Amino acid sequence: MSLSVTCVRCGGLVRPPGLVASEWRCDDCGPVAPLHVPQQIGHDVVEAVTAHTRNHVPLWCPWPLPHGWLVTGLGWAGDDRGGACASVVACTGPLPLHHGPADVVLVAEEPGVGLGNRFAGVPGVDAGAAIAPRCDQSSARPPARLRVGGRDTPMWSVDTPTDRVAYVGEARGMWLYAVAWPADAGYVFWEDIVLRDLSEWLPQELVYGAPSPYLHGRMGKGTIPQ
């Protein structure tokens, strides 16, 4: 399985552990978890990725997929020593009110990893500060809700660049990010979306499309040779 390995926070080059440092490092971000993204997508690739994420982080995917939607990529962040600390699934499909395809990325991560903020275009490495003021308002209602692993999960909007929309919630003790491009595609999260963990159940009927460009780092294959 061919992999792209990049910085989980910025998509840049990463250096694997060696004689000088015992952790993966990005020249811009310092010590980071490496993000591993398969270059292709298919049932056997999903099975291989779930072997890394199982018992560490859920691999959230809409199921059933909305009509016409495809799974277009997935990946995990972490290494052999600590296991996975984040996962990502990408989907692409049509929207009735949108001309052209829309893209969705779903991220599950431990606090402080930074993968969700990277896709959302949010500064920092954790969305807690961004959504805390909204959650603390006694009259506030979450703008979106997802059915995640059998539980009703409120999702709070965060400030993003104008080309996308992002919602953040919590599921199984981890952050859950739902990011959509373009911004007016965000209403897909207002519908009855159910997320299932592919690490627990991988439907044979899952359909796949061309690899999502959103999952690849800004510099392509990001591992610096030693």
C-alpha positions in Angstrom: 0.0 0.0 0.0 1.6 3.3 -1.1 1.4 6.0 1.5 1.8 9.7 1.7 3.3 10.7 5.1 3.0 14.3 6.1 2.8 16.6 9.1 -0.5 16.1 10.8 -0.8 19.9 11.5 0.4 21.6 8.3 0.8 19.0 5.6 4.5 19.6 5.3 7.5 17.4 5.3 8.3 15.2 8.3 11.4 13.5 9.5 11.1 10.0 10.9 12.8 9.1 14.2 16.6 8.7 13.9 19.8 9.1 15.8 19.2 12.8 16.6 15.5 12.7 17.6 13.3 9.9 18.9 10.0 11.4 17.5 8.7 12.4 14.1 9.4 16.1 13.4 8.2 18.8 11.1 10.6 21.7 10.5 7.7 24.2 11.1 5.7 22.5 13.8 8.3 20.5 15.8 7.5 17.1 17.2 4.2 15.8 15.6 2.3 12.7 14.8 2.8 11.7 11.2 -0.3 11.6 9.0 -0.5 8.4 6.8 -2.8 8.6 3.7 -3.0 5.8 1.2 -2.6 7.0 -2.4 -5.5 4.8 -3.5 -8.9 3.9 -2.0 -10.7 0.6 -1.9 -12.1 -2.1 0.3 -8.7 -3.7 1.0 -7.2 -0.3 1.7 -9.9 0.4 4.3 -9.3 -2.9 6.0 -5.5 -2.1 6.2 -6.2 1.3 7.7 -8.7 -0.1 10.3 -5.9 -2.4 11.5 -4.0 0.8 12.6 -7.0 2.6 14.1 -8.9 -0.2 15.8 -8.9 0.1 19.6 -7.3 3.6 19.3 -9.6 6.0 17.4 -12.9 5.5 15.5 -12.9 5.8 11.7 -16.2 7.7 11.2 -18.0 7.3 7.9 -21.6 8.2 6.9 -23.7 5.0 6.5 -25.8 4.7 4.6 -24.0 7.1 2.3 -26.2 9.9 0.9 -27.4 9.2 -2.6 -24.6 9.5 -5.1 -21.9 9.9 -2.5 -18.5 8.1 -2.6 -15.8 7.4 -0.1 -12.7 9.2 -1.6 -10.0 8.7 1.0 -9.0 8.0 4.6 -5.9 8.0 6.8 -4.6 7.9 10.3 -2.1 9.8 12.4 0.3 8.2 14.8 3.3 5.8 14.9 4.1 2.2 15.9 5.1 3.2 19.4 2.0 5.2 20.5 -0.6 3.9 18.0 -3.1 6.0 16.2 -4.2 9.3 17.7 -6.4 10.6 14.9 -8.2 9.4 11.8 -9.8 11.0 8.8 -12.3 9.9 6.2 -13.2 11.9 3.0 -16.3 11.7 1.0 -17.5 13.4 -2.3 -20.9 13.7 -3.8 -23.7 15.9 -5.2 -26.0 18.2 -3.3 -29.4 19.2 -4.6 -28.8 22.9 -4.0 -25.2 23.0 -5.2 -23.9 22.9 -8.7 -20.9 20.6 -8.9 -19.4 18.2 -6.4 -19.1 18.8 -2.7 -16.4 17.4 -0.4 -16.7 16.3 3.2 -13.9 15.4 5.6 -14.6 13.7 9.0 -11.8 13.7 11.6 -11.7 11.9 15.0 -8.8 12.9 17.2 -7.4 13.1 20.6 -7.1 16.6 22.1 -4.1 18.5 20.9 -3.3 16.6 17.7 -4.2 19.4 15.3 -5.5 17.4 12.3 -9.1 18.7 12.6 -7.9 22.3 12.9 -5.8 21.9 9.8 -8.7 20.9 7.7 -11.0 23.4 9.3 -8.5 26.2 8.8 -8.6 27.1 12.5 -5.5 28.3 14.3 -3.9 26.2 17.0 -4.1 22.5 17.6 -7.4 22.1 19.5 -10.9 23.4 18.9 -11.8 23.6 22.6 -11.2 27.3 22.8 -13.1 28.0 19.6 -16.3 26.3 20.7 -16.2 27.0 24.4 -18.0 30.4 24.2 -20.8 28.8 22.1 -21.3 25.9 24.5 -21.3 28.1 27.6 -24.3 30.1 26.4 -27.2 28.7 28.3 -29.6 29.5 25.5 -27.3 28.3 22.7 -28.5 25.5 20.5 -26.0 23.6 18.3 -26.5 24.4 14.6 -26.1 20.8 13.6 -26.5 17.3 15.0 -25.2 14.0 13.9 -26.1 10.4 14.9 -22.6 9.1 15.8 -22.1 5.5 17.0 -25.7 5.3 18.0 -25.7 8.6 20.0 -27.2 12.0 19.2 -24.2 14.3 19.0 -24.4 18.1 18.9 -22.0 19.8 16.5 -20.9 23.4 17.0 -19.8 25.7 14.2 -16.3 27.3 14.3 -15.0 30.3 12.4 -13.3 29.1 9.1 -12.0 30.5 5.9 -14.8 31.5 3.5 -14.3 28.5 1.2 -15.5 25.9 3.7 -17.7 25.3 6.8 -16.8 23.3 9.9 -18.6 21.8 12.9 -17.0 20.3 16.0 -18.4 18.0 18.6 -17.3 15.2 20.9 -17.8 11.4 20.4 -16.2 8.6 22.4 -14.1 11.1 24.4 -12.5 12.5 21.3 -13.0 15.6 19.1 -15.2 15.0 16.0 -14.7 17.5 13.1 -17.0 17.7 10.1 -15.7 20.0 7.4 -17.3 20.6 4.0 -16.3 22.4 0.8 -17.6 24.7 -0.5 -19.1 26.6 2.4 -22.7 26.3 1.1 -22.4 22.5 1.2 -22.5 22.6 5.0 -26.3 22.0 5.0 -25.5 18.3 4.4 -24.9 18.1 8.1 -28.4 19.4 8.9 -29.9 16.3 7.4 -30.2 12.8 9.0 -26.6 11.8 8.8 -25.5 8.7 10.7 -21.9 8.0 11.3 -20.6 4.4 11.8 -17.1 3.3 12.9 -15.5 1.4 10.0 -13.2 -0.2 12.5 -16.2 -2.0 14.0 -18.2 -2.7 10.8 -17.1 -2.4 7.2 -20.1 -2.7 4.8 -19.3 -4.6 1.6 -21.6 -2.1 -0.2 -19.4 0.9 0.5 -18.6 2.6 -2.8 -15.3 4.4 -3.7 -14.3 7.3 -5.9 -11.2 9.1 -7.1 -8.8 10.0 -4.2 -9.6 13.2 -2.5 -7.1 16.1 -3.0 -7.9 17.4 0.5 -6.1 14.5 2.2 -2.8 15.0 0.6 -0.2 17.4 2.0 0.8 20.7 0.5 4.0 19.1 -0.7 2.8 15.6 -1.7 4.8 12.8 -0.2 6.2 14.4 2.8 8.7 12.0 4.3 12.3 13.4 4.2 14.8 10.6 3.4 17.4 9.9 6.1 
